[in-house]
Amino acid sequence: MKRTGVFFLTMLTAIAFACSRQDVEEYAMVTFMIGDVTKNNVSIQIGELIGNNDILQTAGDSFCDVKIGESIIRIKEKSKVIISNLVHKNEIESTQLGLDVGKMLCKPKKLLKSEKFIIKTPTAVAGVRGTQFIVEADKAKTTRIKVYDGKIQVAKRIMKFDNNVDQVLEVAPVLEEKEKVIITSDEVKKAEKAVEKILDIEAKKGGVVEISAIIEQSKNAIVVSEKSIEAFAAGDFAQENKELIEVAEKPKEVIVKIAKAIKEEKQEPKPDGRLLITRYEIYFIKNGTVLWEGKVVDSPIRKDERVYIASGKYVFCATNEGPVLWRMSIDNDGKFQLRDDKLIVVSQGQEIVLDPETGQKL
């Protein structure tokens, strides 16, 4: 009886460990990507787990979505992001990311008081409590931050205060919805000189130098001035806001289907790639990665073991198993039909007639 009790306790411990391990593993992962993405200079795929100190890089015409707890970010093309710190304990989430160069679309969850979501670039720090914003950093170390919903606190990044970001952000002004700011390398250099001058003065006085006191004294130099905060032009706001709204975690069953299709394409490559059609999206997969994603507008047409679908910039014909038979680049609104053994696609209000066998225009 005693041995049974020990066995039962051991099983409970193993189950609890397995559950907690799964929670940790699934806390941060790549939920979707298009093109070439690496983690620590090694190519990755959808479903890849992400941890502290990992470095994610995207190539041209590539991007990836990363789920971090209940938050999600999209790392755009030609970007380098450092996962500086991920904390997930007792349902509390704290995240710190570094954008070395490139562009990130950020949709953090609505944070509790004890939670953090902080982004650092070479010249700026930003802290939020549930908002939607975009951060850009170029090779000249210029940072651009745009807020699309909610509020964000922004300050110049002073390396001497890198371990005191919370205190810096406490004195920083708030950037609100439809506002943007630009921080340049020259501005940060001036701020660093102002901080150094104050530090020298305090050091000459002797005694302990309190960082909080230095931050307070130098806040006019390190914070973003109200004059540098600008409002969006209506047109500028609309396009990027639309993409930001569309950034969302894909259902697990969709992620599984994409991963399976990628695996099949790797094991048995098709000359023209492979098509995956889910309830709402279309994925074109070739060379072991997703190269394009579109929206399902009209239901696919199935005839003689072929599948026809139109969306955005392409019209596809594939077998029922997925291999692409032909692909035509035609801007379209997703509306199409099979009529009199001809495929009719609507492009810019005009009907385009295609041969269902070859995809060639008739």
C-alpha positions in Angstrom: 0.0 0.0 0.0 2.8 2.3 0.9 4.6 1.6 -2.4 1.3 2.4 -4.3 1.1 5.7 -2.5 4.7 6.6 -3.5 4.0 5.6 -7.1 0.8 7.7 -7.2 2.7 10.7 -5.8 5.5 10.2 -8.3 2.9 10.2 -11.1 1.3 13.3 -9.9 4.6 15.1 -9.7 5.5 14.0 -13.2 2.2 15.2 -14.6 2.5 18.5 -12.8 6.1 18.9 -14.2 4.9 18.0 -17.7 2.1 20.6 -17.5 4.3 23.4 -16.1 6.9 22.6 -18.7 4.4 22.8 -21.5 3.1 26.2 -20.2 6.7 27.5 -20.2 7.5 26.1 -23.7 4.3 27.5 -25.3 4.7 30.9 -23.6 6.8 32.3 -26.5 6.8 30.9 -30.0 6.8 31.8 -33.7 3.1 31.4 -34.7 3.5 32.4 -38.4 6.2 33.5 -40.8 6.7 34.3 -44.5 10.1 34.0 -46.2 13.4 33.5 -44.4 13.7 33.9 -40.7 16.6 32.8 -38.4 17.0 32.4 -34.7 20.6 32.8 -33.5 21.7 32.5 -37.2 19.8 29.2 -37.8 16.8 29.0 -40.0 13.5 28.3 -38.1 10.0 27.3 -38.9 6.5 28.0 -37.6 6.0 26.6 -34.1 9.6 27.4 -33.1 10.0 28.1 -29.4 11.6 31.4 -28.3 13.6 32.0 -25.1 15.7 34.6 -23.3 18.6 36.0 -25.3 17.4 34.6 -28.6 18.1 36.8 -31.6 15.5 36.8 -34.4 16.4 38.1 -37.9 14.2 38.5 -41.0 15.4 38.6 -44.6 14.0 40.8 -47.4 10.3 40.1 -48.2 10.0 38.2 -45.0 8.3 38.6 -41.6 7.4 36.6 -38.5 4.7 36.7 -35.8 5.8 35.9 -32.3 3.4 35.1 -29.5 4.6 36.1 -26.0 2.0 35.0 -23.5 -1.1 36.9 -24.4 0.9 39.5 -26.4 1.9 39.3 -30.1 4.5 41.1 -32.2 5.2 41.1 -35.9 8.9 41.5 -36.9 9.0 43.0 -40.4 11.5 42.4 -43.1 15.2 43.1 -42.7 14.9 43.4 -38.9 17.0 42.2 -36.0 15.3 41.7 -32.6 16.9 40.5 -29.3 14.6 38.7 -26.8 16.2 40.5 -23.9 14.0 39.2 -21.1 10.9 37.0 -20.8 9.3 36.5 -17.4 6.2 34.3 -16.9 5.5 33.5 -13.3 2.2 33.0 -11.5 0.3 34.3 -14.6 2.4 37.6 -14.4 4.0 38.6 -17.7 7.0 40.9 -18.1 8.7 41.3 -21.5 11.7 43.2 -22.7 12.7 43.3 -26.3 15.5 45.0 -28.2 15.0 46.2 -31.8 18.5 46.6 -33.2 17.4 47.6 -36.7 14.2 47.2 -38.7 10.5 47.4 -37.7 8.1 45.8 -35.2 4.3 45.9 -34.9 3.4 45.5 -31.3 0.1 44.3 -29.7 0.8 43.7 -26.0 -2.0 42.5 -23.8 -3.5 44.9 -21.3 -1.0 44.7 -18.5 -1.5 44.5 -14.8 0.3 46.9 -12.5 3.1 44.4 -11.8 3.6 43.6 -15.5 5.9 45.2 -18.0 6.3 45.4 -21.8 9.4 47.4 -22.7 11.0 47.9 -26.1 14.6 49.2 -26.5 16.2 50.5 -29.7 19.8 51.9 -29.9 18.4 55.4 -29.1 15.0 55.0 -27.4 13.1 53.1 -24.6 9.3 52.7 -24.6 7.0 51.2 -22.0 3.4 50.4 -22.4 0.3 49.1 -20.5 -1.8 47.6 -23.2 -1.7 49.5 -26.5 -0.9 49.0 -30.2 2.1 50.7 -31.6 4.9 50.5 -34.2 8.7 50.9 -33.6 11.3 51.4 -36.3 15.1 51.7 -36.0 17.3 52.4 -39.0 21.0 52.0 -39.6 21.7 55.6 -38.6 20.1 54.7 -35.2 17.1 56.9 -35.7 14.0 55.6 -33.9 10.4 56.2 -35.0 7.5 55.3 -32.7 3.9 55.5 -33.7 0.9 54.9 -31.5 -2.3 53.5 -33.0 -4.3 52.8 -29.9 -3.8 53.5 -26.2 -0.8 55.2 -24.6 2.9 54.7 -24.4 5.8 56.4 -22.5 8.9 57.1 -24.5 12.4 58.4 -23.5 15.9 58.6 -25.1 18.0 55.6 -24.3 20.9 56.5 -22.0 23.2 53.5 -21.5 24.1 54.5 -17.9 20.4 54.2 -17.1 19.9 50.8 -18.9 19.2 49.1 -15.6 16.9 51.8 -14.4 14.4 52.0 -17.3 11.4 51.9 -15.0 12.6 55.1 -13.2 13.4 56.8 -16.6 9.9 56.0 -17.9 8.3 57.4 -14.8 9.5 60.9 -15.8 8.8 60.4 -19.5 5.8 62.1 -21.3 2.9 60.0 -22.7 2.6 59.4 -26.4 -1.1 59.0 -27.2 -3.3 57.5 -30.0 -2.5 58.9 -33.4 0.8 60.5 -32.2 4.3 59.8 -33.3 7.8 60.8 -32.4 11.3 60.6 -33.9 14.5 60.3 -31.8 17.9 60.7 -33.5 21.4 59.6 -32.5 22.5 63.2 -32.2 19.7 64.0 -29.7 20.8 61.0 -27.6 24.5 62.1 -27.7 23.5 65.5 -26.3 21.4 63.9 -23.6 24.3 61.6 -22.6 26.6 64.7 -22.3 24.1 66.4 -20.1 23.9 63.3 -17.8 27.7 63.0 -17.7 28.0 66.7 -16.6 25.5 66.1 -13.8 27.2 62.9 -12.7 30.6 64.8 -12.5 29.1 67.5 -10.4 27.5 65.0 -8.0 30.7 62.9 -7.8 32.7 66.0 -6.8 30.4 66.5 -3.8 31.4 63.1 -2.5 29.0 60.6 -0.9 26.7 58.1 -2.6 25.3 59.2 -6.0 21.6 58.2 -6.2 20.6 57.2 -9.7 17.0 58.3 -9.1 18.3 61.8 -8.2 20.4 61.9 -11.4 17.4 60.9 -13.5 15.3 63.6 -11.9 18.0 66.3 -12.5 18.6 65.2 -16.1 14.9 64.5 -17.1 14.7 67.5 -19.3 17.5 66.1 -21.4 16.5 62.5 -21.5 12.7 62.7 -22.0 11.0 63.5 -25.3 9.9 67.1 -25.5 6.3 67.9 -26.1 7.3 69.9 -29.2 8.8 66.7 -30.9 5.5 64.8 -30.5 3.5 65.1 -33.8 0.0 64.0 -34.8 -0.5 61.6 -37.7 -1.7 62.6 -41.1 -5.0 60.8 -41.7 -3.6 58.9 -44.7 -0.5 57.8 -42.8 -2.5 56.4 -40.0 -4.9 54.3 -42.0 -2.6 51.9 -44.0 -0.3 50.8 -41.1 -3.2 50.6 -38.7 -5.0 48.2 -41.0 -1.9 45.9 -40.9 -1.6 46.2 -37.2 -5.3 45.2 -36.7 -4.7 42.1 -38.8 -1.8 40.9 -36.7 -3.3 38.1 -34.6 -2.4 34.7 -33.3 -3.5 32.0 -35.6 -5.6 29.1 -34.3 -3.5 26.1 -33.2 -5.2 23.8 -35.8 -4.2 26.2 -38.6 -0.6 26.3 -37.3 -0.5 22.5 -37.3 -1.8 22.4 -40.9 0.8 24.9 -42.1 3.6 23.0 -40.4 2.4 19.8 -41.9 2.2 21.3 -45.4 5.7 22.7 -45.1 7.0 19.3 -43.9 5.4 17.6 -46.9 6.8 20.2 -49.3 10.3 19.6 -47.8 10.0 15.9 -48.1 8.6 15.9 -51.6 9.2 19.3 -53.2 6.9 20.2 -56.1 8.1 22.3 -59.1 5.5 24.9 -58.6 5.0 24.6 -54.8 2.0 23.6 -52.7 -1.3 25.3 -51.8 -3.0 25.2 -48.4 -6.5 26.5 -48.1 -8.1 26.9 -44.7 -11.4 28.4 -43.8 -10.2 32.0 -44.0 -6.7 32.1 -45.5 -4.7 30.7 -48.5 -1.0 29.9 -48.1 1.4 29.3 -51.0 4.3 27.1 -49.8 7.5 26.5 -51.8 11.2 25.7 -51.0 10.2 24.7 -47.4 8.6 28.0 -46.4 5.4 30.1 -46.8 6.0 32.6 -49.5 2.6 34.2 -49.6 -0.6 34.5 -47.6 -4.0 35.6 -48.9 -7.6 35.9 -47.8 -10.4 33.5 -48.9 -13.2 35.7 -50.4 -15.1 33.2 -52.6 -15.1 29.5 -51.7 -12.7 27.5 -53.9 -14.1 25.8 -56.9 -13.5 22.1 -57.2 -13.7 20.2 -60.5 -12.1 17.0 -61.8 -9.9 16.7 -58.8 -8.6 20.3 -59.2 -9.0 23.3 -57.0 -9.3 26.9 -58.2 -9.0 29.9 -55.9 -8.4 33.6 -56.4 -7.1 36.1 -53.8 -5.4 39.5 -53.9 -2.6 39.2 -56.4 -2.8 35.6 -57.6 -5.1 33.0 -59.2 -4.2 29.4 -58.4 -5.0 25.9 -59.7 -3.9 23.0 -57.5 -4.7 19.3 -57.1 -6.9 18.3 -54.2 -3.8 17.1 -52.4 -2.2 20.6 -52.6 0.5 20.6 -55.4 0.2 23.7 -57.5 -0.5 23.1 -61.2 -0.4 26.7 -62.3 -0.3 30.2 -60.7 -1.1 33.4 -62.5 -0.2 36.9 -61.1 -3.4 38.9 -61.5 -4.6 41.6 -59.1 -8.1 40.6 -58.1 -10.8 41.0 -55.5 -11.2 37.3 -54.9 -14.4 37.0 -57.0 -14.3 34.3 -59.7 -16.4 31.6 -61.3 -16.2 28.7 -63.7 -18.4 29.3 -66.6 -18.7 27.5 -70.0 -15.4 25.6 -69.2 -13.7 29.0 -68.7 -12.4 30.5 -65.5 -13.7 34.1 -65.1 -11.7 36.4 -62.6 -12.7 40.0 -61.7 -9.7 42.4 -61.9 -10.3 46.1 -61.3 -13.9 45.7 -62.2 -13.1 43.9 -65.5 -13.6 40.2 -66.2 -10.5 38.3 -67.2 -11.0 34.9 -68.9 -8.5 32.1 -68.2 -8.0 28.6 -69.6 -8.7 26.3 -66.6 -6.1 23.8 -67.9 -3.2 26.2 -68.2 -4.1 29.5 -66.6 -3.4 31.4 -69.8 -5.6 34.4 -70.8 -8.1 33.7 -73.5 
